[in-house]
Amino acid sequence: MAPKRPLRRKYLIKPAYQLKIAFTLAVAFILYSMVLAFILFYPLFQELQSSVSIEEQARISNIVLYLHARLWPAIFIVAVLVGLGAVFSSHRVFGPIYRFEAALKAFLKGDFSGRIKLRKHDNLKEMEGLFNEVAAYLEKEKSVEKNLHRTIKARLKEVSEILLSGDKAAAGQARAILLGVIKEMEAKAS
C-alpha cells in the first residue's frame, strides 16, 4: 500500500501574500485584455468612422455590440480564474515556507528534533534535505554539548569534594582533574 500523501487543509496559508499575488495577476490580465480589446475594437471604430452608408454603420455597430457583449464577461471570468489559479499555485510555495517557519521557531526554542517533510510537487523541495541535515547537525551538537556539560559538572563536583576533604595531598589530584577538564574543553572547542 502506498504511503498516504500529506494534505494541507488550508489553501490560504499566507493570505496577505497569496491574495496580493492573485490580485496582481488578475489586474495584469485585465490590463493585457484591455490592450487586446483596443487592438480588436480600434479598427472597427475606424471603419465605422469612414463608412458612409447607414446600413454599413449599422452592420459595424452590431458587430461592435456583439463583441462587447461577449468579450467583457469572458475577460472578467478569466481574470477570476487567473486569480484562483494564482492562489492554488502559490499554495505550493507558501505551504513549504510555513513549514520552514514553524521548524525555525522550534529551533529558536532549542528543539532541533523536528524534520520537514514536503509534498512531492511542492516548491522548495530541494531545501528540505538541506534543512533536515542542518537540523540533524544541530541536534547532534546539542547532544555533544549536554554530554560535555554533564562530564564537567561531575568532575567539578569530584574536585569540590576533594578540596572539602582538607587533604593536602589530594590538592594535586584536584589540580590534575581540573587540567584534564580544561584540556577536554579545549579539544571540543576546536
Secondary structure, DSSP 8 states (H G I E B T S, - for coil): --------S-S-SSHHHHHHHHHHHHHHHHHHHHHHHHHHHHHHHHHHHH--SHHHHHHHHHHHHHHHHHHHHHHHHHHHHHHHHHHHHHHHHHHHHHHHHHHHHHHHTT---------TT-TTHHHHHHHHHHHHHHHHHHHHHHHHHHHHHHHHHHHHHHHHHT-HHHHHHHHHHHHHHHHHHHHHH-
